[in-house]
Amino acid sequence: MQELLETLAGWSAEGQPAGRAVVVRTFGSAPRPEGAVLIRADDGRIAGSVSGGCVEGAAAGEIERARADGHSRVIRYGISDEEAWDVGLACGGTIDVLIEPAVAAVAMAAARDRGIAIATILPPDAPAAEFGRHEPGDGARSDPPIAIRADGTLEGSLGSAAHDATLVNTAREALLRGTSRTVEIGGRQVFIEAFPTKPRLVIVGAVEVARSLAVYAKELGYEIVVVDGRASFATPERFPPDRVDRLVVGWPDEVADEIGLGPDDAVAVLTHDVKFDEPAIVAALRRGCRYVGAVGSKKTQGDRRDRLRAAGVSDVELARLRGPVGLDLGGRNPAETALAIIAEVVAERYGGSGIPLHERARAVTASGPVAAG
């Protein structure tokens, strides 16, 4: 939705209102994920996509219908439709698409600061979560959307404290992962559309691995902060402004407040230096950072954990520390190590599968250790 705001603003300036279609559920090899959006202006112009081309025309027609009757409805498109190429997915997937007569509420939410989710109650005749053919109904006028902020505050209600609590927990998880989804709460289907804060990667240690890691993370849309107490390492020549968003010279634990280190951050500690890495690990764990990883061999990790326990770090906190950092990709050079690290950061964010090096390290023998860094 974010990428369509400029288009919407232009249409609005021309006096052209618009409706939208948004993917709320997928089955099989659907080409676009939940949250993919198509908008249609009253003069017939469209922007965005819900299927990569397969059902755009049909969805645009449904938006026109919704603009006429003021009803929202959910349409299921799939290969089971008789005219697969015209109103179905030739790729074989199936998608549920919410058609809405207006986009003002979600557009305003998307235009705000990130860190907000919008919950839309789907019409009663929306297709169920189970896969199967569905004949669309007449839809219904939409209930007011509910806004859920990352701190758990609500603007609106499902009408029950218990249901609201479930909604908040689900929305916060969606914001953490940066993905939209449809869930059932209190017998109603609710589409939760996530507009998360931009993911941020804090790299402690302006070493060679950090240079490649910054490139990969930037390409994936992360905000990049590099921290190092050594001014000779943390230089704009090594980390130019087009590669990192912020370059900080200072002790990691001392600059935590300055950079606003917190739960939305992933932290990769790459220094190989006790006086830098351990204070950084403590600060990241204590501030609840979503991902905390540190380089070092199996022995280094064991010695580090002993020192951290002695410094008052609990076993619960230590269980969140990834070390050796990164997924087991088998590579050893700096760029390959950086790739293993960003792969683990991404896997953690989306709940993906993979074999972290810190887990494989438990099984390897002394003759064949595997460690990033």
Secondary structure as the mmCIF struct_conf table of DSSP 4:
data_model
#
loop_
_struct_conf.conf_type_id
_struct_conf.id
_struct_conf.beg_label_comp_id
_struct_conf.beg_label_asym_id
_struct_conf.beg_label_seq_id
_struct_conf.end_label_comp_id
_struct_conf.end_label_asym_id
_struct_conf.end_label_seq_id
HELX_RH_3T_P HELX_RH_3T_P1 GLN A 2 LEU A 4
HELX_RH_AL_P HELX_RH_AL_P1 LEU A 5 ALA A 13
TURN_TY1_P TURN_TY1_P1 GLU A 14 GLY A 15
STRN STRN1 ALA A 18 PHE A 27
BEND BEND1 GLY A 28 SER A 29
BEND BEND2 PRO A 31 ARG A 32
TURN_TY1_P TURN_TY1_P2 GLU A 34 GLY A 35
STRN STRN2 VAL A 37 ALA A 41
TURN_TY1_P TURN_TY1_P3 ASP A 42 ASP A 43
BEND BEND3 GLY A 44 GLY A 44
STRN STRN3 ILE A 46 GLY A 48
BEND BEND4 VAL A 50 SER A 51
TURN_TY1_P TURN_TY1_P4 GLY A 52 GLY A 53
BEND BEND5 CYS A 54 VAL A 55
HELX_RH_AL_P HELX_RH_AL_P2 GLU A 56 ASP A 69
STRN STRN4 SER A 72 SER A 72
STRN STRN5 ARG A 73 GLY A 78
TURN_TY1_P TURN_TY1_P5 ILE A 79 SER A 80
BEND BEND6 ASP A 81 GLU A 83
HELX_RH_AL_P HELX_RH_AL_P3 ALA A 84 VAL A 87
BEND BEND7 GLY A 88 GLY A 88
TURN_TY1_P TURN_TY1_P6 ALA A 90 CYS A 91
BEND BEND8 GLY A 92 GLY A 92
STRN STRN6 THR A 94 GLU A 100
BEND BEND9 PRO A 101 PRO A 101
HELX_RH_AL_P HELX_RH_AL_P4 ALA A 104 ALA A 111
BEND BEND10 ARG A 112 ARG A 112
BEND BEND11 ARG A 114 ARG A 114
STRN STRN7 ILE A 116 ILE A 121
HELX_LH_PP_P HELX_LH_PP_P1 LEU A 122 PRO A 123
TURN_TY1_P TURN_TY1_P7 PRO A 124 ASP A 125
BEND BEND12 ALA A 126 ALA A 126
HELX_LH_PP_P HELX_LH_PP_P2 PRO A 127 ALA A 128
BEND BEND13 ALA A 129 GLU A 130
BEND BEND14 GLY A 132 GLY A 132
STRN STRN8 ALA A 140 ALA A 140
HELX_LH_PP_P HELX_LH_PP_P3 ARG A 141 PRO A 145
STRN STRN9 ILE A 146 ARG A 149
TURN_TY1_P TURN_TY1_P8 ALA A 150 ASP A 151
BEND BEND15 GLY A 152 GLY A 152
STRN STRN10 LEU A 154 GLU A 155
BEND BEND16 GLY A 156 GLY A 156
BEND BEND17 GLY A 159 GLY A 159
HELX_RH_AL_P HELX_RH_AL_P5 ALA A 161 ARG A 177
TURN_TY1_P TURN_TY1_P9 GLY A 178 GLY A 178
STRN STRN11 ARG A 181 ILE A 185
TURN_TY1_P TURN_TY1_P10 GLY A 186 GLY A 187
STRN STRN12 ARG A 188 PHE A 195
HELX_LH_PP_P HELX_LH_PP_P4 PRO A 196 PRO A 199
STRN STRN13 ARG A 200 VAL A 204
BEND BEND18 GLY A 205 GLY A 205
BEND BEND19 VAL A 207 VAL A 207
HELX_RH_AL_P HELX_RH_AL_P6 GLU A 208 GLU A 219
TURN_TY1_P TURN_TY1_P11 LEU A 220 GLY A 221
STRN STRN14 GLU A 223 ASP A 228
BEND BEND20 GLY A 229 GLY A 229
TURN_TY1_P TURN_TY1_P12 ALA A 231 PHE A 233
BEND BEND21 ALA A 234 ALA A 234
TURN_TY1_P TURN_TY1_P13 PRO A 236 ARG A 238
BEND BEND22 PHE A 239 PHE A 239
TURN_TY1_P TURN_TY1_P14 PRO A 241 ARG A 243
BEND BEND23 ASP A 245 ASP A 245
STRN STRN15 ARG A 246 VAL A 249
BEND BEND24 GLY A 250 GLY A 250
TURN_TY1_P TURN_TY1_P15 PRO A 252 GLU A 254
BEND BEND25 VAL A 255 VAL A 255
HELX_RH_AL_P HELX_RH_AL_P7 ALA A 256 ILE A 259
TURN_TY1_P TURN_TY1_P16 GLY A 260 GLY A 260
TURN_TY1_P TURN_TY1_P17 PRO A 263 ASP A 264
STRN STRN16 ASP A 265 VAL A 269
HELX_RH_AL_P HELX_RH_AL_P8 VAL A 274 ARG A 286
TURN_TY1_P TURN_TY1_P18 ARG A 287 GLY A 288
BEND BEND26 ARG A 290 ARG A 290
STRN STRN17 TYR A 291 ALA A 294
HELX_RH_AL_P HELX_RH_AL_P9 LYS A 298 ALA A 310
TURN_TY1_P TURN_TY1_P19 ALA A 311 GLY A 312
HELX_RH_AL_P HELX_RH_AL_P10 ASP A 315 LEU A 318
TURN_TY1_P TURN_TY1_P20 ALA A 319 ARG A 320
STRN STRN18 LEU A 321 ARG A 322
BEND BEND27 GLY A 323 PRO A 324
BEND BEND28 GLY A 326 GLY A 326
STRN STRN19 LEU A 327 LEU A 327
BEND BEND29 ASN A 333 ASN A 333
HELX_RH_AL_P HELX_RH_AL_P11 PRO A 334 TYR A 350
TURN_TY1_P TURN_TY1_P21 GLY A 351 GLY A 351
STRN STRN20 PRO A 356 PRO A 356
HELX_RH_AL_P HELX_RH_AL_P12 LEU A 357 ARG A 360
TURN_TY1_P TURN_TY1_P22 ALA A 361 ALA A 363
TURN_TY1_P TURN_TY1_P23 ALA A 366 SER A 367
BEND BEND30 GLY A 368 GLY A 368
#
